[in-house]
Every structure is written in structure tokens, then in C-alpha cells.
């Protein structure tokens, strides 16, 4: 009975690690992006993303544009870095398209 429970628990835990996804969210400012110019920066967090250390400023990245789109996501590379550091350092990537 205990072996069966351990197998189910182990399979569930393995699935949780392997089936995680990269999250993405997008914010539209004004009328949204009017061109194809993109600026990308990493955001730096520690302790599983709970404490920000260095977060990009989308207004500065837009360089005065009134219409732009901000996309923040955790890429595969960001997730890999987070996994290697066991969640101590958890970066994300912000892209401003104007």
C-alpha cells in the first residue's frame, strides 16, 4: 500500500515539475505598438520572484513614445536559470514594442 502511494505521489510531483509553463502577460499603452521597434530587458527577482531586486521601467524603455505594448514573460532561459539556482534567483524578461 505504501509503495503505491509513493509511486502516485512521486508521479504527481514529477508532473508538477515537468508540466509547468512559461507565463506571459501583455499591457497595451495608448493605441498599442505603432511600429516594429523592440527593446528587451531582464527583470531580477529573488526568493521565487517574491522580492524584486531590479525591475525594468517600461516608460524609460519606450523612450517617450505614447503608444506602446509591454510584454513580460518567463522564457525558457529564465526558467532554466531559476531552476539552476533552485528559485533563489528568478528572472523574467520584459519587451517594449513601439
GROMACS elastic network, one bead per residue, 0.5 to 0.9 nm:
[ bonds ]
;  ai    aj funct       b0    kb
    1     4     6  0.53306   500
    1     5     6  0.63916   500
    1     6     6  0.87427   500
    2     5     6  0.50670   500
    2     6     6  0.60984   500
    2     7     6  0.85984   500
    3     6     6  0.50658   500
    3     7     6  0.61665   500
    3     8     6  0.86991   500
    4     7     6  0.51040   500
    4     8     6  0.62983   500
    4     9     6  0.85832   500
    5     8     6  0.51750   500
    5     9     6  0.60523   500
    5    10     6  0.84059   500
    6     9     6  0.50138   500
    6    10     6  0.58199   500
    6    11     6  0.83379   500
    7    10     6  0.50519   500
    7    11     6  0.59559   500
    7    12     6  0.84540   500
    8    11     6  0.50753   500
    8    12     6  0.60561   500
    8    13     6  0.85468   500
    9    12     6  0.50992   500
    9    13     6  0.61324   500
    9    14     6  0.85582   500
   10    13     6  0.51137   500
   10    14     6  0.60691   500
   10    15     6  0.85224   500
   11    14     6  0.50850   500
   11    15     6  0.60758   500
   11    16     6  0.86028   500
   12    15     6  0.50983   500
   12    16     6  0.62381   500
   12    17     6  0.88488   500
   13    16     6  0.51083   500
   13    17     6  0.65324   500
   13    18     6  0.88007   500
   14    17     6  0.52660   500
   14    18     6  0.61679   500
   14    19     6  0.84227   500
   15    18     6  0.50823   500
   15    19     6  0.56054   500
   15    20     6  0.82359   500
   16    19     6  0.55562   500
   16    20     6  0.62970   500
   17    20     6  0.59206   500
   18    21     6  0.86562   500
   21    74     6  0.87432   500
   22    73     6  0.69253   500
   22    74     6  0.51938   500
   22    75     6  0.60164   500
   22    76     6  0.70197   500
   22    79     6  0.75744   500
   23    72     6  0.83198   500
   23    73     6  0.54988   500
   23    74     6  0.56522   500
   23    75     6  0.79789   500
   24    71     6  0.69652   500
   24    72     6  0.57449   500
   24    74     6  0.66946   500
   24    75     6  0.87068   500
   25    70     6  0.83253   500
   25    71     6  0.57509   500
   25    72     6  0.55338   500
   25    73     6  0.64212   500
   26    69     6  0.69890   500
   26    70     6  0.55627   500
   26    72     6  0.64030   500
   26    73     6  0.85986   500
   27    32     6  0.86448   500
   27    68     6  0.86573   500
   27    69     6  0.57995   500
   27    70     6  0.51206   500
   27    71     6  0.64342   500
   27    72     6  0.86215   500
   28    31     6  0.71648   500
   28    32     6  0.51217   500
   28    33     6  0.78413   500
   28    67     6  0.78743   500
   28    68     6  0.62627   500
   28    70     6  0.63915   500
   28    71     6  0.87113   500
   29    32     6  0.55132   500
   29    33     6  0.82234   500
   29    66     6  0.71951   500
   29    67     6  0.54855   500
   29    68     6  0.53068   500
   29    69     6  0.59289   500
   29    70     6  0.78345   500
   30    33     6  0.85458   500
   30    66     6  0.62087   500
   30    68     6  0.67542   500
   30    69     6  0.85914   500
   31    34     6  0.77637   500
   31    66     6  0.82838   500
   31    67     6  0.52804   500
   31    68     6  0.71660   500
   31    69     6  0.87244   500
   32    66     6  0.86694   500
   32    69     6  0.52494   500
   32    70     6  0.89509   500
   32    97     6  0.83752   500
   32    98     6  0.74386   500
   33    36     6  0.74999   500
   33    37     6  0.86533   500
   33    67     6  0.57523   500
   33    69     6  0.53931   500
   33    96     6  0.86294   500
   33    97     6  0.56869   500
   34    37     6  0.88589   500
   34    67     6  0.68482   500
   34    68     6  0.70683   500
   34    97     6  0.82610   500
   34    98     6  0.57205   500
   35    38     6  0.87928   500
   35    68     6  0.87770   500
   35    97     6  0.73821   500
   35    98     6  0.54263   500
   36    97     6  0.64257   500
   36    98     6  0.63693   500
   37    96     6  0.81524   500
   37    97     6  0.55878   500
   37    98     6  0.54559   500
   38    61     6  0.89831   500
   38    62     6  0.87883   500
   38    95     6  0.64940   500
   38    96     6  0.55084   500
   38    98     6  0.65039   500
   39    61     6  0.63781   500
   39    62     6  0.77583   500
   39    94     6  0.82534   500
   39    95     6  0.55615   500
   39    96     6  0.52580   500
   39    97     6  0.66434   500
   39    98     6  0.86171   500
   40    61     6  0.80803   500
   40    93     6  0.69704   500
   40    94     6  0.56634   500
   40    96     6  0.64846   500
   40    97     6  0.88215   500
   41    55     6  0.88467   500
   41    56     6  0.65708   500
   41    61     6  0.85706   500
   41    92     6  0.86352   500
   41    93     6  0.58309   500
   41    94     6  0.54401   500
   41    95     6  0.65730   500
   41    96     6  0.88479   500
   42    54     6  0.85234   500
   42    55     6  0.75539   500
   42    56     6  0.70561   500
   42    78     6  0.88445   500
   42    91     6  0.64819   500
   42    92     6  0.56887   500
   42    94     6  0.61286   500
   42    95     6  0.87888   500
   43    52     6  0.80043   500
   43    53     6  0.80175   500
   43    54     6  0.58271   500
   43    56     6  0.58237   500
   43    90     6  0.86170   500
   43    91     6  0.54783   500
   43    92     6  0.51194   500
   43    93     6  0.58884   500
   43    94     6  0.69727   500
   44    49     6  0.81695   500
   44    51     6  0.88034   500
   44    52     6  0.61709   500
   44    53     6  0.54096   500
   44    55     6  0.60128   500
   44    56     6  0.86535   500
   44    89     6  0.73505   500
   44    90     6  0.65420   500
   44    92     6  0.67958   500
   44    93     6  0.88881   500
   45    48     6  0.73061   500
   45    50     6  0.67860   500
   45    51     6  0.55195   500
   45    53     6  0.52882   500
   45    54     6  0.69672   500
   45    55     6  0.79436   500
   45    88     6  0.82982   500
   45    89     6  0.59193   500
   45    90     6  0.51298   500
   45    91     6  0.56713   500
   45    92     6  0.80118   500
   46    49     6  0.52828   500
   46    50     6  0.63519   500
   46    51     6  0.53246   500
   46    52     6  0.64618   500
   46    53     6  0.69552   500
   46    87     6  0.72586   500
   46    88     6  0.51976   500
   46    90     6  0.56332   500
   46    91     6  0.80353   500
   47    50     6  0.55969   500
   47    51     6  0.63858   500
   47    87     6  0.59137   500
   47    89     6  0.63386   500
   47    90     6  0.71979   500
   48    51     6  0.79631   500
   48    82     6  0.79378   500
   48    86     6  0.84449   500
   48    88     6  0.60345   500
   48    89     6  0.68501   500
   48    90     6  0.57361   500
   49    52     6  0.68459   500
   49    87     6  0.78231   500
   49    88     6  0.82919   500
   49    89     6  0.75210   500
   49    90     6  0.54770   500
   49    91     6  0.75583   500
   49    92     6  0.89184   500
   50    90     6  0.89621   500
   52    55     6  0.65876   500
   56    60     6  0.82986   500
   56    61     6  0.78184   500
   56    94     6  0.72947   500
   57    60     6  0.54704   500
   57    61     6  0.63004   500
   57    62     6  0.87720   500
   58    62     6  0.60382   500
   58    63     6  0.86585   500
   58    70     6  0.69641   500
   58    94     6  0.81414   500
   58    95     6  0.83586   500
   58    96     6  0.67201   500
   59    62     6  0.51011   500
   59    63     6  0.65136   500
   59    64     6  0.69096   500
   59    65     6  0.80415   500
   59    96     6  0.89897   500
   60    63     6  0.51122   500
   60    64     6  0.71456   500
   61    64     6  0.83341   500
   61    95     6  0.84712   500
   61    96     6  0.64812   500
   62    65     6  0.54111   500
   62    66     6  0.80452   500
   62    67     6  0.85987   500
   62    68     6  0.69538   500
   62    69     6  0.88549   500
   62    70     6  0.89844   500
   62    96     6  0.63371   500
   62    97     6  0.76409   500
   62    98     6  0.66660   500
   65    68     6  0.67630   500
   65    98     6  0.69800   500
   66    98     6  0.86793   500
   67    98     6  0.65457   500
   68    96     6  0.67446   500
   68    97     6  0.56872   500
   69    95     6  0.80863   500
   69    96     6  0.56252   500
   69    97     6  0.52219   500
   69    98     6  0.64988   500
   70    94     6  0.68771   500
   70    95     6  0.57474   500
   70    97     6  0.65658   500
   70    98     6  0.89073   500
   71    93     6  0.81354   500
   71    94     6  0.56004   500
   71    95     6  0.51898   500
   71    96     6  0.64740   500
   71    97     6  0.82113   500
   72    92     6  0.69051   500
   72    93     6  0.56051   500
   72    95     6  0.64036   500
   72    96     6  0.88153   500
   73    78     6  0.88832   500
   73    92     6  0.57890   500
   73    93     6  0.54278   500
   73    94     6  0.65263   500
   73    95     6  0.85582   500
   74    77     6  0.79914   500
   74    78     6  0.56501   500
   74    79     6  0.64271   500
   74    91     6  0.72951   500
   74    93     6  0.60937   500
   74    94     6  0.88474   500
   75    78     6  0.50422   500
   75    79     6  0.61958   500
   75    80     6  0.85243   500
   75    92     6  0.70313   500
   75    93     6  0.70221   500
   76    79     6  0.50531   500
   76    80     6  0.60405   500
   76    81     6  0.86257   500
   77    81     6  0.61667   500
   77    82     6  0.85108   500
   78    81     6  0.52274   500
   78    82     6  0.61871   500
   78    83     6  0.86450   500
   78    90     6  0.70012   500
   78    91     6  0.54666   500
   78    92     6  0.59216   500
   78    93     6  0.75897   500
   79    83     6  0.60660   500
   79    84     6  0.85766   500
   79    90     6  0.74496   500
   79    91     6  0.77308   500
   79    92     6  0.83299   500
   80    83     6  0.50293   500
   80    84     6  0.61208   500
   80    85     6  0.86316   500
   81    84     6  0.51401   500
   81    85     6  0.62704   500
   81    86     6  0.85083   500
   81    87     6  0.83859   500
   81    89     6  0.74708   500
   81    90     6  0.71155   500
   81    91     6  0.76162   500
   82    85     6  0.52737   500
   82    86     6  0.60103   500
   82    88     6  0.70448   500
   82    89     6  0.56831   500
   82    91     6  0.69770   500
   83    87     6  0.60078   500
   83    88     6  0.88034   500
   83    89     6  0.87828   500
   83    90     6  0.84045   500
   84    87     6  0.77143   500
   84    89     6  0.89328   500
   85    88     6  0.55121   500
   85    89     6  0.60198   500
   85    90     6  0.81160   500
   86    89     6  0.76527   500
   86    90     6  0.88575   500
   87    90     6  0.57495   500
